[in-house]
Amino acid sequence: MAEPMGEEVIERLLRHLVEIEEGSLSCADAFAMLDEYADLSCYHQRAHEIMPRVHHHLELCADCLRFYETLLAMLQATEGA
């Protein structure tokens, strides 16, 4: 039998549902822009201001965030080489 969810977990899930709004990016849309977002992040500190919808998607999607972090690490390693 699964454990019941605590209030904190339920509150966090509800907050995420509220944050998902019409016009937010799908994973496919965000993925198509991750190269540009990673470039901006690597070379420009305000990528989140320039591409807020991608930033918002990354806050909500662990899979896309993981891919972005890998891409960013590769860019930073290339920069240091």
SEFIZA-3560 file (N, C-alpha, C; in Angstrom, 3 decimals):
REM SEFIZA-3560
<numar><xx>0.843</xx><yy>-1.173</yy><zz>0.000</zz><atom>N</atom></numar>
<numar><xx>0.000</xx><yy>0.000</yy><zz>0.000</zz><atom>CA</atom></numar>
<numar><xx>0.895</xx><yy>1.245</yy><zz>0.000</zz><atom>C</atom></numar>
<numar><xx>0.550</xx><yy>2.191</yy><zz>-0.842</zz><atom>N</atom></numar>
<numar><xx>1.330</xx><yy>3.422</yy><zz>-0.943</zz><atom>CA</atom></numar>
<numar><xx>1.060</xx><yy>4.307</yy><zz>0.271</zz><atom>C</atom></numar>
<numar><xx>2.117</xx><yy>5.020</yy><zz>0.669</zz><atom>N</atom></numar>
<numar><xx>1.970</xx><yy>5.965</yy><zz>1.785</zz><atom>CA</atom></numar>
<numar><xx>1.180</xx><yy>7.182</yy><zz>1.324</zz><atom>C</atom></numar>
<numar><xx>0.344</xx><yy>7.719</yy><zz>2.186</zz><atom>N</atom></numar>
<numar><xx>-0.374</xx><yy>8.943</yy><zz>1.804</zz><atom>CA</atom></numar>
<numar><xx>0.618</xx><yy>10.105</yy><zz>1.673</zz><atom>C</atom></numar>
<numar><xx>0.317</xx><yy>11.013</yy><zz>0.755</zz><atom>N</atom></numar>
<numar><xx>1.171</xx><yy>12.177</yy><zz>0.564</zz><atom>CA</atom></numar>
<numar><xx>0.966</xx><yy>13.167</yy><zz>1.698</zz><atom>C</atom></numar>
<numar><xx>2.070</xx><yy>13.750</yy><zz>2.139</zz><atom>N</atom></numar>
<numar><xx>1.995</xx><yy>14.777</yy><zz>3.169</zz><atom>CA</atom></numar>
<numar><xx>1.498</xx><yy>16.091</yy><zz>2.592</zz><atom>C</atom></numar>
<numar><xx>1.131</xx><yy>16.976</yy><zz>3.472</zz><atom>N</atom></numar>
<numar><xx>0.621</xx><yy>18.279</yy><zz>3.040</zz><atom>CA</atom></numar>
<numar><xx>1.641</xx><yy>19.052</yy><zz>2.216</zz><atom>C</atom></numar>
<numar><xx>2.913</xx><yy>18.945</yy><zz>2.584</zz><atom>N</atom></numar>
<numar><xx>3.959</xx><yy>19.676</yy><zz>1.871</zz><atom>CA</atom></numar>
<numar><xx>4.055</xx><yy>19.205</yy><zz>0.416</zz><atom>C</atom></numar>
<numar><xx>3.986</xx><yy>17.902</yy><zz>0.199</zz><atom>N</atom></numar>
<numar><xx>4.055</xx><yy>17.356</yy><zz>-1.158</zz><atom>CA</atom></numar>
<numar><xx>2.843</xx><yy>17.799</yy><zz>-1.964</zz><atom>C</atom></numar>
<numar><xx>1.684</xx><yy>17.717</yy><zz>-1.371</zz><atom>N</atom></numar>
<numar><xx>0.459</xx><yy>18.129</yy><zz>-2.065</zz><atom>CA</atom></numar>
<numar><xx>0.514</xx><yy>19.612</yy><zz>-2.407</zz><atom>C</atom></numar>
<numar><xx>0.977</xx><yy>20.418</yy><zz>-1.469</zz><atom>N</atom></numar>
<numar><xx>1.085</xx><yy>21.863</yy><zz>-1.718</zz><atom>CA</atom></numar>
<numar><xx>2.046</xx><yy>22.151</yy><zz>-2.863</zz><atom>C</atom></numar>
<numar><xx>3.188</xx><yy>21.453</yy><zz>-2.901</zz><atom>N</atom></numar>
<numar><xx>4.165</xx><yy>21.650</yy><zz>-3.969</zz><atom>CA</atom></numar>
<numar><xx>3.570</xx><yy>21.244</yy><zz>-5.319</zz><atom>C</atom></numar>
<numar><xx>2.860</xx><yy>20.134</yy><zz>-5.360</zz><atom>N</atom></numar>
<numar><xx>2.228</xx><yy>19.695</yy><zz>-6.604</zz><atom>CA</atom></numar>
<numar><xx>1.184</xx><yy>20.697</yy><zz>-7.079</zz><atom>C</atom></numar>
<numar><xx>0.406</xx><yy>21.207</yy><zz>-6.163</zz><atom>N</atom></numar>
<numar><xx>-0.602</xx><yy>22.201</yy><zz>-6.529</zz><atom>CA</atom></numar>
<numar><xx>0.045</xx><yy>23.483</yy><zz>-7.044</zz><atom>C</atom></numar>
<numar><xx>1.145</xx><yy>23.887</yy><zz>-6.415</zz><atom>N</atom></numar>
<numar><xx>1.857</xx><yy>25.082</yy><zz>-6.880</zz><atom>CA</atom></numar>
<numar><xx>2.348</xx><yy>24.890</yy><zz>-8.314</zz><atom>C</atom></numar>
<numar><xx>2.879</xx><yy>23.686</yy><zz>-8.599</zz><atom>N</atom></numar>
<numar><xx>3.348</xx><yy>23.405</yy><zz>-9.957</zz><atom>CA</atom></numar>
<numar><xx>2.195</xx><yy>23.420</yy><zz>-10.956</zz><atom>C</atom></numar>
<numar><xx>1.051</xx><yy>22.894</yy><zz>-10.560</zz><atom>N</atom></numar>
<numar><xx>-0.106</xx><yy>22.916</yy><zz>-11.450</zz><atom>CA</atom></numar>
<numar><xx>-0.545</xx><yy>24.336</yy><zz>-11.750</zz><atom>C</atom></numar>
<numar><xx>-0.504</xx><yy>25.190</yy><zz>-10.757</zz><atom>N</atom></numar>
<numar><xx>-0.885</xx><yy>26.588</yy><zz>-10.955</zz><atom>CA</atom></numar>
<numar><xx>0.115</xx><yy>27.277</yy><zz>-11.879</zz><atom>C</atom></numar>
<numar><xx>1.390</xx><yy>26.905</yy><zz>-11.756</zz><atom>N</atom></numar>
<numar><xx>2.423</xx><yy>27.538</yy><zz>-12.578</zz><atom>CA</atom></numar>
<numar><xx>2.316</xx><yy>27.149</yy><zz>-14.041</zz><atom>C</atom></numar>
<numar><xx>1.744</xx><yy>25.977</yy><zz>-14.302</zz><atom>N</atom></numar>
<numar><xx>1.587</xx><yy>25.547</yy><zz>-15.687</zz><atom>CA</atom></numar>
<numar><xx>0.433</xx><yy>26.341</yy><zz>-16.276</zz><atom>C</atom></numar>
<numar><xx>0.765</xx><yy>27.223</yy><zz>-17.151</zz><atom>N</atom></numar>
<numar><xx>-0.234</xx><yy>28.118</yy><zz>-17.698</zz><atom>CA</atom></numar>
<numar><xx>-0.316</xx><yy>27.941</yy><zz>-19.197</zz><atom>C</atom></numar>
<numar><xx>-1.381</xx><yy>28.418</yy><zz>-19.743</zz><atom>N</atom></numar>
<numar><xx>-1.538</xx><yy>28.392</yy><zz>-21.184</zz><atom>CA</atom></numar>
<numar><xx>-0.393</xx><yy>29.186</yy><zz>-21.802</zz><atom>C</atom></numar>
<numar><xx>0.203</xx><yy>28.651</yy><zz>-22.819</zz><atom>N</atom></numar>
<numar><xx>1.319</xx><yy>29.322</yy><zz>-23.457</zz><atom>CA</atom></numar>
<numar><xx>2.666</xx><yy>28.864</yy><zz>-22.944</zz><atom>C</atom></numar>
<numar><xx>2.690</xx><yy>27.989</yy><zz>-21.934</zz><atom>N</atom></numar>
<numar><xx>3.979</xx><yy>27.487</yy><zz>-21.471</zz><atom>CA</atom></numar>
<numar><xx>4.513</xx><yy>26.504</yy><zz>-22.501</zz><atom>C</atom></numar>
<numar><xx>5.801</xx><yy>26.290</yy><zz>-22.492</zz><atom>N</atom></numar>
<numar><xx>6.447</xx><yy>25.461</yy><zz>-23.508</zz><atom>CA</atom></numar>
<numar><xx>6.273</xx><yy>23.976</yy><zz>-23.227</zz><atom>C</atom></numar>
<numar><xx>6.134</xx><yy>23.214</yy><zz>-24.295</zz><atom>N</atom></numar>
<numar><xx>6.190</xx><yy>21.762</yy><zz>-24.192</zz><atom>CA</atom></numar>
<numar><xx>7.661</xx><yy>21.365</yy><zz>-24.133</zz><atom>C</atom></numar>
<numar><xx>7.921</xx><yy>20.111</yy><zz>-23.801</zz><atom>N</atom></numar>
<numar><xx>9.307</xx><yy>19.632</yy><zz>-23.795</zz><atom>CA</atom></numar>
<numar><xx>9.936</xx><yy>19.758</yy><zz>-25.177</zz><atom>C</atom></numar>
<numar><xx>9.168</xx><yy>19.442</yy><zz>-26.205</zz><atom>N</atom></numar>
<numar><xx>9.702</xx><yy>19.538</yy><zz>-27.568</zz><atom>CA</atom></numar>
<numar><xx>10.076</xx><yy>20.970</yy><zz>-27.921</zz><atom>C</atom></numar>
<numar><xx>9.216</xx><yy>21.919</yy><zz>-27.543</zz><atom>N</atom></numar>
<numar><xx>9.507</xx><yy>23.328</yy><zz>-27.811</zz><atom>CA</atom></numar>
<numar><xx>10.733</xx><yy>23.801</yy><zz>-27.033</zz><atom>C</atom></numar>
<numar><xx>10.793</xx><yy>23.438</yy><zz>-25.758</zz><atom>N</atom></numar>
<numar><xx>11.937</xx><yy>23.830</yy><zz>-24.926</zz><atom>CA</atom></numar>
<numar><xx>13.216</xx><yy>23.195</yy><zz>-25.450</zz><atom>C</atom></numar>
<numar><xx>13.138</xx><yy>21.917</yy><zz>-25.807</zz><atom>N</atom></numar>
<numar><xx>14.315</xx><yy>21.202</yy><zz>-26.308</zz><atom>CA</atom></numar>
<numar><xx>14.877</xx><yy>21.884</yy><zz>-27.554</zz><atom>C</atom></numar>
<numar><xx>13.983</xx><yy>22.369</yy><zz>-28.406</zz><atom>N</atom></numar>
<numar><xx>14.413</xx><yy>23.040</yy><zz>-29.635</zz><atom>CA</atom></numar>
<numar><xx>15.173</xx><yy>24.337</yy><zz>-29.348</zz><atom>C</atom></numar>
<numar><xx>14.991</xx><yy>24.910</yy><zz>-28.167</zz><atom>N</atom></numar>
<numar><xx>15.644</xx><yy>26.177</yy><zz>-27.824</zz><atom>CA</atom></numar>
<numar><xx>16.771</xx><yy>26.019</yy><zz>-26.800</zz><atom>C</atom></numar>
<numar><xx>17.033</xx><yy>24.788</yy><zz>-26.349</zz><atom>N</atom></numar>
<numar><xx>18.022</xx><yy>24.605</yy><zz>-25.291</zz><atom>CA</atom></numar>
<numar><xx>19.442</xx><yy>24.956</yy><zz>-25.718</zz><atom>C</atom></numar>
<numar><xx>19.792</xx><yy>24.730</yy><zz>-26.984</zz><atom>N</atom></numar>
<numar><xx>21.132</xx><yy>25.112</yy><zz>-27.444</zz><atom>CA</atom></numar>
<numar><xx>21.353</xx><yy>26.606</yy><zz>-27.269</zz><atom>C</atom></numar>
<numar><xx>20.393</xx><yy>27.375</yy><zz>-27.728</zz><atom>N</atom></numar>
<numar><xx>20.500</xx><yy>28.834</yy><zz>-27.621</zz><atom>CA</atom></numar>
<numar><xx>20.507</xx><yy>29.276</yy><zz>-26.156</zz><atom>C</atom></numar>
<numar><xx>19.647</xx><yy>28.656</yy><zz>-25.345</zz><atom>N</atom></numar>
<numar><xx>19.575</xx><yy>29.014</yy><zz>-23.924</zz><atom>CA</atom></numar>
<numar><xx>20.891</xx><yy>28.673</yy><zz>-23.223</zz><atom>C</atom></numar>
<numar><xx>21.455</xx><yy>27.513</yy><zz>-23.547</zz><atom>N</atom></numar>
<numar><xx>22.734</xx><yy>27.118</yy><zz>-22.937</zz><atom>CA</atom></numar>
<numar><xx>23.855</xx><yy>28.067</yy><zz>-23.363</zz><atom>C</atom></numar>
<numar><xx>23.868</xx><yy>28.452</yy><zz>-24.632</zz><atom>N</atom></numar>
<numar><xx>24.865</xx><yy>29.432</yy><zz>-25.097</zz><atom>CA</atom></numar>
<numar><xx>24.738</xx><yy>30.735</yy><zz>-24.319</zz><atom>C</atom></numar>
<numar><xx>23.512</xx><yy>31.213</yy><zz>-24.192</zz><atom>N</atom></numar>
<numar><xx>23.285</xx><yy>32.445</yy><zz>-23.436</zz><atom>CA</atom></numar>
<numar><xx>23.718</xx><yy>32.284</yy><zz>-21.984</zz><atom>C</atom></numar>
<numar><xx>23.408</xx><yy>31.154</yy><zz>-21.401</zz><atom>N</atom></numar>
<numar><xx>23.771</xx><yy>30.909</yy><zz>-20.005</zz><atom>CA</atom></numar>
<numar><xx>25.283</xx><yy>30.876</yy><zz>-19.822</zz><atom>C</atom></numar>
<numar><xx>25.953</xx><yy>30.300</yy><zz>-20.797</zz><atom>N</atom></numar>
<numar><xx>27.409</xx><yy>30.165</yy><zz>-20.699</zz><atom>CA</atom></numar>
<numar><xx>28.112</xx><yy>31.508</yy><zz>-20.901</zz><atom>C</atom></numar>
<numar><xx>27.614</xx><yy>32.316</yy><zz>-21.814</zz><atom>N</atom></numar>
<numar><xx>28.300</xx><yy>33.545</yy><zz>-22.186</zz><atom>CA</atom></numar>
<numar><xx>27.600</xx><yy>34.814</yy><zz>-21.734</zz><atom>C</atom></numar>
<numar><xx>26.400</xx><yy>34.679</yy><zz>-21.188</zz><atom>N</atom></numar>
<numar><xx>25.614</xx><yy>35.840</yy><zz>-20.794</zz><atom>CA</atom></numar>
<numar><xx>24.867</xx><yy>35.475</yy><zz>-19.518</zz><atom>C</atom></numar>
<numar><xx>25.036</xx><yy>36.187</yy><zz>-18.484</zz><atom>N</atom></numar>
<numar><xx>24.485</xx><yy>35.828</yy><zz>-17.178</zz><atom>CA</atom></numar>
<numar><xx>22.965</xx><yy>35.965</yy><zz>-17.063</zz><atom>C</atom></numar>
<numar><xx>22.309</xx><yy>36.601</yy><zz>-18.016</zz><atom>N</atom></numar>
<numar><xx>20.877</xx><yy>36.875</yy><zz>-17.872</zz><atom>CA</atom></numar>
<numar><xx>20.022</xx><yy>36.090</yy><zz>-18.859</zz><atom>C</atom></numar>
<numar><xx>20.392</xx><yy>34.860</yy><zz>-19.136</zz><atom>N</atom></numar>
<numar><xx>19.621</xx><yy>34.036</yy><zz>-20.072</zz><atom>CA</atom></numar>
<numar><xx>18.180</xx><yy>33.893</yy><zz>-19.610</zz><atom>C</atom></numar>
<numar><xx>17.976</xx><yy>33.802</yy><zz>-18.308</zz><atom>N</atom></numar>
<numar><xx>16.616</xx><yy>33.643</yy><zz>-17.773</zz><atom>CA</atom></numar>
<numar><xx>15.742</xx><yy>34.854</yy><zz>-18.071</zz><atom>C</atom></numar>
<numar><xx>16.359</xx><yy>36.025</yy><zz>-18.236</zz><atom>N</atom></numar>
<numar><xx>15.592</xx><yy>37.222</yy><zz>-18.578</zz><atom>CA</atom></numar>
<numar><xx>15.326</xx><yy>37.306</yy><zz>-20.079</zz><atom>C</atom></numar>
<numar><xx>16.250</xx><yy>36.798</yy><zz>-20.854</zz><atom>N</atom></numar>
<numar><xx>16.123</xx><yy>36.847</yy><zz>-22.311</zz><atom>CA</atom></numar>
<numar><xx>15.156</xx><yy>35.775</yy><zz>-22.813</zz><atom>C</atom></numar>
<numar><xx>15.174</xx><yy>34.610</yy><zz>-22.175</zz><atom>N</atom></numar>
<numar><xx>14.315</xx><yy>33.497</yy><zz>-22.579</zz><atom>CA</atom></numar>
<numar><xx>13.541</xx><yy>32.968</yy><zz>-21.360</zz><atom>C</atom></numar>
<numar><xx>12.623</xx><yy>33.768</yy><zz>-20.826</zz><atom>N</atom></numar>
<numar><xx>11.942</xx><yy>33.385</yy><zz>-19.589</zz><atom>CA</atom></numar>
<numar><xx>11.085</xx><yy>32.128</yy><zz>-19.696</zz><atom>C</atom></numar>
<numar><xx>10.520</xx><yy>31.877</yy><zz>-20.874</zz><atom>N</atom></numar>
<numar><xx>9.666</xx><yy>30.693</yy><zz>-21.012</zz><atom>CA</atom></numar>
<numar><xx>10.490</xx><yy>29.410</yy><zz>-20.927</zz><atom>C</atom></numar>
<numar><xx>11.695</xx><yy>29.428</yy><zz>-21.489</zz><atom>N</atom></numar>
<numar><xx>12.579</xx><yy>28.256</yy><zz>-21.373</zz><atom>CA</atom></numar>
<numar><xx>12.990</xx><yy>28.086</yy><zz>-19.916</zz><atom>C</atom></numar>
<numar><xx>13.352</xx><yy>29.174</yy><zz>-19.278</zz><atom>N</atom></numar>
<numar><xx>13.733</xx><yy>29.127</yy><zz>-17.867</zz><atom>CA</atom></numar>
<numar><xx>12.597</xx><yy>28.549</yy><zz>-17.025</zz><atom>C</atom></numar>
<numar><xx>11.397</xx><yy>29.005</yy><zz>-17.272</zz><atom>N</atom></numar>
<numar><xx>10.229</xx><yy>28.516</yy><zz>-16.538</zz><atom>CA</atom></numar>
<numar><xx>10.037</xx><yy>27.013</yy><zz>-16.766</zz><atom>C</atom></numar>
<numar><xx>10.196</xx><yy>26.575</yy><zz>-18.001</zz><atom>N</atom></numar>
<numar><xx>10.051</xx><yy>25.148</yy><zz>-18.303</zz><atom>CA</atom></numar>
<numar><xx>11.094</xx><yy>24.333</yy><zz>-17.548</zz><atom>C</atom></numar>
<numar><xx>12.319</xx><yy>24.825</yy><zz>-17.508</zz><atom>N</atom></numar>
<numar><xx>13.388</xx><yy>24.095</yy><zz>-16.813</zz><atom>CA</atom></numar>
<numar><xx>13.137</xx><yy>24.009</yy><zz>-15.314</zz><atom>C</atom></numar>
<numar><xx>12.456</xx><yy>24.987</yy><zz>-14.759</zz><atom>N</atom></numar>
<numar><xx>12.100</xx><yy>24.929</yy><zz>-13.344</zz><atom>CA</atom></numar>
<numar><xx>11.085</xx><yy>23.823</yy><zz>-13.058</zz><atom>C</atom></numar>
<numar><xx>10.297</xx><yy>23.472</yy><zz>-14.064</zz><atom>N</atom></numar>
<numar><xx>9.230</xx><yy>22.499</yy><zz>-13.874</zz><atom>CA</atom></numar>
<numar><xx>9.552</xx><yy>21.097</yy><zz>-14.383</zz><atom>C</atom></numar>
<numar><xx>10.535</xx><yy>20.973</yy><zz>-15.261</zz><atom>N</atom></numar>
<numar><xx>10.782</xx><yy>19.699</yy><zz>-15.942</zz><atom>CA</atom></numar>
<numar><xx>12.184</xx><yy>19.169</yy><zz>-15.639</zz><atom>C</atom></numar>
<numar><xx>12.251</xx><yy>18.143</yy><zz>-14.827</zz><atom>N</atom></numar>
<numar><xx>13.540</xx><yy>17.581</yy><zz>-14.415</zz><atom>CA</atom></numar>
<numar><xx>14.303</xx><yy>16.978</yy><zz>-15.591</zz><atom>C</atom></numar>
<numar><xx>13.605</xx><yy>16.356</yy><zz>-16.541</zz><atom>N</atom></numar>
<numar><xx>14.282</xx><yy>15.739</yy><zz>-17.686</zz><atom>CA</atom></numar>
<numar><xx>14.961</xx><yy>16.788</yy><zz>-18.559</zz><atom>C</atom></numar>
<numar><xx>14.247</xx><yy>17.843</yy><zz>-18.873</zz><atom>N</atom></numar>
<numar><xx>14.841</xx><yy>18.907</yy><zz>-19.692</zz><atom>CA</atom></numar>
<numar><xx>15.960</xx><yy>19.620</yy><zz>-18.929</zz><atom>C</atom></numar>
<numar><xx>15.781</xx><yy>19.794</yy><zz>-17.633</zz><atom>N</atom></numar>
<numar><xx>16.817</xx><yy>20.425</yy><zz>-16.817</zz><atom>CA</atom></numar>
<numar><xx>18.103</xx><yy>19.597</yy><zz>-16.840</zz><atom>C</atom></numar>
<numar><xx>17.968</xx><yy>18.286</yy><zz>-16.722</zz><atom>N</atom></numar>
<numar><xx>19.142</xx><yy>17.411</yy><zz>-16.763</zz><atom>CA</atom></numar>
<numar><xx>19.869</xx><yy>17.536</yy><zz>-18.099</zz><atom>C</atom></numar>
<numar><xx>19.110</xx><yy>17.549</yy><zz>-19.186</zz><atom>N</atom></numar>
<numar><xx>19.718</xx><yy>17.693</yy><zz>-20.502</zz><atom>CA</atom></numar>
<numar><xx>20.417</xx><yy>19.042</yy><zz>-20.625</zz><atom>C</atom></numar>
<numar><xx>19.756</xx><yy>20.099</yy><zz>-20.166</zz><atom>N</atom></numar>
<numar><xx>20.344</xx><yy>21.442</yy><zz>-20.205</zz><atom>CA</atom></numar>
<numar><xx>21.640</xx><yy>21.501</yy><zz>-19.396</zz><atom>C</atom></numar>
<numar><xx>21.645</xx><yy>20.929</yy><zz>-18.213</zz><atom>N</atom></numar>
<numar><xx>22.842</xx><yy>20.950</yy><zz>-17.376</zz><atom>CA</atom></numar>
<numar><xx>23.993</xx><yy>20.202</yy><zz>-18.035</zz><atom>C</atom></numar>
<numar><xx>23.692</xx><yy>19.104</yy><zz>-18.717</zz><atom>N</atom></numar>
<numar><xx>24.726</xx><yy>18.361</yy><zz>-19.447</zz><atom>CA</atom></numar>
<numar><xx>25.263</xx><yy>19.200</yy><zz>-20.596</zz><atom>C</atom></numar>
<numar><xx>24.367</xx><yy>19.817</yy><zz>-21.334</zz><atom>N</atom></numar>
<numar><xx>24.760</xx><yy>20.676</yy><zz>-22.449</zz><atom>CA</atom></numar>
<numar><xx>25.609</xx><yy>21.847</yy><zz>-21.960</zz><atom>C</atom></numar>
<numar><xx>25.206</xx><yy>22.464</yy><zz>-20.875</zz><atom>N</atom></numar>
<numar><xx>25.950</xx><yy>23.589</yy><zz>-20.309</zz><atom>CA</atom></numar>
<numar><xx>27.336</xx><yy>23.156</yy><zz>-19.849</zz><atom>C</atom></numar>
<numar><xx>27.436</xx><yy>21.996</yy><zz>-19.225</zz><atom>N</atom></numar>
<numar><xx>28.739</xx><yy>21.473</yy><zz>-18.781</zz><atom>CA</atom></numar>
<numar><xx>29.660</xx><yy>21.230</yy><zz>-19.968</zz><atom>C</atom></numar>
<numar><xx>29.108</xx><yy>20.733</yy><zz>-21.060</zz><atom>N</atom></numar>
<numar><xx>29.929</xx><yy>20.508</yy><zz>-22.259</zz><atom>CA</atom></numar>
<numar><xx>30.420</xx><yy>21.844</yy><zz>-22.824</zz><atom>C</atom></numar>
<numar><xx>29.553</xx><yy>22.837</yy><zz>-22.852</zz><atom>N</atom></numar>
<numar><xx>29.960</xx><yy>24.156</yy><zz>-23.352</zz><atom>CA</atom></numar>
<numar><xx>31.054</xx><yy>24.767</yy><zz>-22.470</zz><atom>C</atom></numar>
<numar><xx>30.885</xx><yy>24.637</yy><zz>-21.157</zz><atom>N</atom></numar>
<numar><xx>31.869</xx><yy>25.195</yy><zz>-20.237</zz><atom>CA</atom></numar>
<numar><xx>33.201</xx><yy>24.458</yy><zz>-20.350</zz><atom>C</atom></numar>
<numar><xx>33.167</xx><yy>23.155</yy><zz>-20.586</zz><atom>N</atom></numar>
<numar><xx>34.407</xx><yy>22.382</yy><zz>-20.757</zz><atom>CA</atom></numar>
<numar><xx>35.107</xx><yy>22.800</yy><zz>-22.042</zz><atom>C</atom></numar>
<numar><xx>34.339</xx><yy>23.053</yy><zz>-23.087</zz><atom>N</atom></numar>
<numar><xx>34.903</xx><yy>23.512</yy><zz>-24.358</zz><atom>CA</atom></numar>
<numar><xx>35.515</xx><yy>24.892</yy><zz>-24.215</zz><atom>C</atom></numar>
<numar><xx>34.842</xx><yy>25.735</yy><zz>-23.451</zz><atom>N</atom></numar>
<numar><xx>35.318</xx><yy>27.099</yy><zz>-23.200</zz><atom>CA</atom></numar>
<numar><xx>36.668</xx><yy>27.071</yy><zz>-22.482</zz><atom>C</atom></numar>
<numar><xx>36.823</xx><yy>26.128</yy><zz>-21.566</zz><atom>N</atom></numar>
<numar><xx>38.055</xx><yy>26.050</yy><zz>-20.779</zz><atom>CA</atom></numar>
<numar><xx>39.189</xx><yy>25.363</yy><zz>-21.508</zz><atom>C</atom></numar>
<numar><xx>38.893</xx><yy>24.701</yy><zz>-22.619</zz><atom>N</atom></numar>
<numar><xx>39.924</xx><yy>23.946</yy><zz>-23.368</zz><atom>CA</atom></numar>
<numar><xx>40.752</xx><yy>24.829</yy><zz>-24.239</zz><atom>C</atom></numar>
//
